[in-house]
Amino acid sequence: MIHKKSFIIICSIILIVGIIICGIFAGKIVQSAGDDPTLRWTMIGAMGSWAGSVFGAIALIISLFALWLPQKVKLKVEIGTGMMMSQVPGIGKIDVYIITVKNVGMRPVTVNNVYLNFGGRKMGDIFVGVLNQGSPLQMYTPQFPKRLDQGESFEYYLLRDKLVIALKHYEDKTPKDTPLFIRVDEVTTGNKYHKTKWTLKTFIG
């Protein structure tokens, strides 16, 4: 929504500046007609028709953009740390990583799955779903496909210990400053890699 408002404001400013420039240019042309009223009014009428066509086209383009922008798929993907209280006796608190996927666009989206990735498309993706199998967090795993309407989100909890162990094989062959990407599979746009501020060192540093 913020981007849409910014776009409309910028277009409005451009349109106003264009009107001012065209007005100055038209005034100079009319003055060049001298004292001939017939020629002057003919020029004014021609410029009026031309200006109307130009601004009509600009208004149409702005309307099309305003119609198109809300249709874009917009997801906000974040990762953080936290703690959960296990309902299983004797376990207590569990350290977790939390992946949050939120629909910040206006159109509904459907997410098929979430993966972790270090190094972008060149490296293999880590299917995070297997990390929770047989663990107390399995019951909190989202059921995919997951539909998100505007403003809705879901959280994916991962066991910190299991993820650190799963990432150990990266330690020798991947630089520790390699950024973490979160791949989200969305029905309309396909696979999207969302870069985070985290690196491999965050997990196994």
N, C-alpha and C positions, 0 to 999 in steps of 0.2 A: 504494500500500500504506500509506503514512504517513497519507493522508487517511482511509482506511478504519479504521485503528486509532484515530485521533482521534475519528472519529464514534462508534465503539463505546464509547470511554471516556466521552465526553460523555453518551451515552444511558444508560450504566450509572450515572453520577453523578445524572442526572435521576431515574432509577428508584429509587435509594436514597433520595434526598430525598423523593420521592413516598411511599415506604413509611413513612418517619419521620413525615411530616405526617399521613398517613392513620392511623398508629398513635396519634398524639396525639389526633386528632379522634375516633377510635373509643373511646379511653379516657374521654374526656369524656362521650360518649353513654352508655356503659355505666354510668358513675357516676350519671348522671341517672335511671337506672332504680330507684335506691334499694335497698331490701332485698328486693325481689321477685325470687327466683331464677329463676322461670319466664320472666318478662319479660326478665331479663338474658340468659339463655341464648338466648332467641329472637332478641334483638337481635344477640348475638354471631354466631349462625348466619347471620343475614341479611347482616351486614357481611362475614362471611367469604366468602359466595357472591358478593357484589358485588365485593369486592377481588380474588377469583380471576378473575372475568370481566374486570375492568379490566386487571390485570397480564398476563392471557393475551393480551388484545388488543395491549398494548404489546410483548410478546415477539414476537407475530406480525409487527407493523410493523417491528421491528428486524431480524427474520429476512429479511423481504422486501427491506429496504434493503441488508442485507449481501449478499443474492443479486444485487441489481441493480447495485450499485457496481462489481463487477469486470467487468461487461459494457460499461462505458463506454469509448469510444475516447479514449485519452490519448496525445497526441504532444508531445514536447519538441522545439522548433525553435530553432536557434541559428545565428548567423553569425559568422565570424571571418576572420582573415587568415593567410596562410602562404606557404610556398615549396615548389616541387616541382622535382625534377631531371628535365629532359626527356631522353628516350631518342633524340631526334633530334640528330644531330651538328651542332655549331656553335651550338646554342641555349642549352644550360646551364640555369641556374636560371630559373624562371618564377614571378612574383608572382601569387598567386591569392587570391580570396575563397572561403571554404569554408562551405557551408550544410550543417548536420547535422540530420537528421530521425531521431528515436529514438522507438520505441514504449515508453512507460513504463507502459502499462496491462497488464492481464492477458490481454486477448483479442487475437488476431491482427488486423492491419490491412493494407490494401492501398492503396498510394499510386499515383495515376495520373499526377501531375505536380507540378511546383513552379514558382511564379511569384514575381516581386518586385512590390511595389506601394508607391507613395508617396501617402498621403492616404486609405487605406482603400478601401471599395467605390466611392466617388465617382470615383476616378481609374482609368484603364486599367491593366491588369496587364501586366507585362513578361515575356514568355516567355523564360526564361533559356536554354532549349535551343539557340536559334539563335546564341547568343554563342560557343559552342564549335565550331560547324561549321567544318571545315577547319583547326582548330587542333590543337596537340599534346595538348590536353586532351580531345579528342573521344572517345578510347578509354576515358576514365575516367567518361564520362557514364553514370549509372545507366540500366539498361534497364527501362522502365515497361511495364506495371504492376509495382510492386515490393512484394512481400509482406514484412511484418515481424512476426515472432513476438515474444513478450514479451522485452524487453531488447535486441532487435536494432535496428540503425541503418544508415543509409547516408549517404555524404557526396557533395555535389555541388560540384565545383570550377569556378570561373569565372575567366576571365582578367581581371585587374584593369584592364588598359589598355582592353580592349574594352568592359567594363562602364562605365567612366568616359566613354568616347566615346558609348555608347548613352544615357547619362543627361544629356548636354549640353543636349538640347532641353528639359529640365525647368528649366534654370537661370533663364530669364527669366520663366516663368509659375508657378513653384512656390516658396514660401518655403523657404529652406535649412534651417529647423528642422522641416520636415515629416518625421514619423517614417517609418521603413521597416517595412513589413509583408511577411511572407513568406506567400504563399498556398499552401496544401497541399490538393490535391484527393484526398480519401479516399473509397473506394467506399461506405462505410456512411453517413458524415455529410455527404458533399458537400464544398463549398468552405469552408475555414476560414482566416481571416486571423490570423496570429500576429504580434503587435506586438513589435518589438525596441527596444533602446535606441539604435539607430543612427538617424541622420537623413540627409537629402540632403547636408548639409554634410560628412558623413563621407566621401563619395565625391568631391564636386566643390568642397569648401571651399577 
